[in-house]
């Protein structure tokens, strides 16, 4: 459970940008339209983006190091990875819609397209590293072969495939754990 709490920043990663952008638009349109306020808002957004990215990256790297050291339970980490990827589905849909809106806007929509692609790439990079952590743990615990661990790690970085593989590996590993526990009893 502790691991789930540590990875909350990654779980809410794509949504943090949406909330900050909505707050900026609200403040910009309702409070003050001065150039100073606009530039201060952009500076705050930029600093918040840097802090959010660095913190999420640090959390994921620490998670990977702890997984390599064998400090995590594979089933818990695979479950956490699956939950994070499922929580990200609406964000991916919103970013896809934003990208399509940018495509329809032609040249003026390039910013929307770049925004959607950039956030999605950073999100899948972070969750892919969690997938690597889960595959390392499962391999260390003898739940996956080297080939399957590598397949799971690679599939964690492919759009849409990452969600399906996270579900499949969670169900597979959980069934393997149940079968192992039944034999022991």
Secondary structure, DSSP 8 states (H G I E B T S, - for coil): -HHHHHTHHHHTHHHHHHHHHHHHHHHHHHT---HHHHHHHHHHHHHHHHHHHHHHHHHHHHHHHHHHHT-S-HHHHHHHHHHHHHHTHHHHHHHHHHHHHHHHTGGGGHHHHHHHHHHHHHHHHHHHHHHHHHHHHHHHTTSS-HHHHHHHHHHTTSTTHHHHHHHHHHHHHHHHHHHHHHHH-
